[in-house]
Amino acid sequence: MGLFKKIKEALSKKSSTKQEKYVSGLDKSRKNFVDKLAQLQSKYKNSNEEYFDELLQILILSDVGVNTAMHIIDATQAEAAASKITDIHQINEILVDKMFVAYTSDDYLTSEIQFVHDLTVLLIVGVNGVGKTTSIAKLCNRYKKQGKKVLLAAGDTFRAGAIDQLKIWAERVKVDIVTGKENSDPSSVIYDALKKAKAEHYDLLICDTAGRVQTKQHLMDELAKMNRIIFKELQRPADEVLLVIDATTGQNGVLQAKAFFDATAVSGIILTKMDSTSKGGIILAIKDELKIPVKFICFGEKIDDIEEFDLEQYLYGLTKGLEGE
């Protein structure tokens, strides 16, 4: 029995709110992926080169990414050949195992935010329109519910209405917020927030940043300045720099992310709108191409629709029903 089949059997016997969110949130992606595999299964009784070529296309069309898809198919084909397996059902099991391995191949990647200091600081980055503000509100709500004293810094001072939008969310979630004037220096807001967070013993400071910048150099300069201020105040960098990506943008989201990598040390991804895409393979592409983990995944617009990323639940939600469950 394959590694993931064991995990899948264990998960299928349990029910939880988290599992329900993954299964429901990945409904479009699962139907797309499982239906295509089922069609391929009905076309071939046993595997051959043409079968693996078509399997590769299914992964690519699911936004896994060309390089990632090729690695997964090569590994699947190699194991099937070594074990003399041509049965499509068994190859599907190997495929999902290799998808699991593709994500975990470098090292163990935790999605949990580690609260190891008196004050934990998160920098949230991303372009406008990806769900950055809503994701920040969800994080505030999540950690407030866990008993953390949360402070919000409205560092996106250039976008019209951004400060007011964040103030509304802060009021709804009942967390404190530090703001500046529109078009003021974003770093000054971060500085004021750090001073307040330290003086009033907050557990968590979540910093919004500009979602629209004139040039890549401007972005790099602005984030570098924020990082310098954080380092000066805490004698260390921000604990996490989380990049928000819209799952529906697929490979464009990955390309978008690379601009931020030049500007700052991104430590993880918040993937939004997963319930709106039929191409859930983007998670594997992010890990393979960007070499960082997905930390959080959002399945809807409600304040509680955010989960720490769980690879086992993700693959279970993506492949549930593949073997006629």
C-alpha positions, 0 to 999 in steps of 0.5 A, a space after each residue: 500500500 502506498 504512503 498516501 493511500 494509508 494517509 487517505 484511508 486514515 483521513 476517510 475514517 475521520 471527520 472534522 471541520 478542517 476536512 470539510 473545508 478542504 473537501 468543499 473548497 477543493 470541489 471545482 479542482 477535484 472534479 476537474 482533476 478526478 474527471 480527467 483521470 477517470 476519462 484517461 482510465 477508461 481510455 487505457 487498460 494498461 499504461 504506455 508512453 501515450 498514457 503517460 504523455 496524456 497524464 502529463 498534460 492533465 497535471 499541466 492543465 491543473 496548473 501544476 507547472 511544466 517542470 513540476 509535472 515532468 518531475 512527478 510523471 518521471 518519478 511515477 513512470 520510473 516506479 511503475 517500471 521498476 515494480 512492473 506495474 501497468 495497471 492504471 488504478 495502481 499507477 494513480 496511487 503512485 501518482 498521488 504518492 509522487 505529488 506528496 513527495 514533490 511537495 515534501 522533497 526538500 525538507 519538512 515544511 511547517 505551516 505554523 506561525 512560531 510564537 517564539 518571541 514576546 512579539 511576533 511580527 508578520 509582514 503581508 505583501 502582495 499586489 492589489 486585488 488578490 485578497 490581501 486585506 481580507 486575508 489580513 482580517 482573517 489572520 487577525 481573527 484567527 489569532 485573536 480567537 487563539 487568545 493572542 493580543 493582536 495589533 494591526 499596522 495599516 502600511 498600505 498608505 498609497 491606495 485610496 481607501 486602503 486605510 479606511 478598509 483596514 480600519 473597518 475590518 479592525 473594528 469588526 474583528 475587534 483588534 487595535 490598529 495603527 494608521 497614518 495619513 493617506 500617502 504618508 511614509 508606510 515605514 513610519 506607520 510600521 515604526 509607530 506600530 512597533 513602538 506601541 506593540 512593544 510598550 503595550 505588550 502585544 503578542 502579534 503585529 500584522 503589517 499591511 504593505 503597499 499593493 501597488 508600486 511604480 517600479 520593482 526598485 521602488 518596491 525593493 526600497 520600500 520593503 527594505 526600509 520596513 525591514 531595517 526599521 523592524 531589525 532596529 527595533 527588534 534586533 531581528 527581521 520580521 518573523 514571517 513575510 507572507 505573500 498573498 497569491 490569488 489561486 485563480 491567476 494560476 501560473 501568472 501568480 507564480 510569475 507575480 511572486 518572483 518580483 516580490 522575491 527580488 524585493 524581500 525574503 518571502 517565507 511563505 504564501 497565503 493562497 486565496 480563492 481556492 474555492 473559485 479555481 478548478 486548477 488546484 495544482 498551483 500549490 505544487 507549482 508554488 513549492 517547486 518553483 518558488 521553494 517556499 511553502 504555502 502557509 495558509 489557504 483561503 476557501 471563501 469570503 467568510 472571516 473563518 474561511 482560512 486554514 493553515 495549509 495541510 498537505 494531507 488534507 489538500 491531497 485528500 480533498 483533491 483526489 477524494 473519489 479517485 478510486 470510486 469512494 
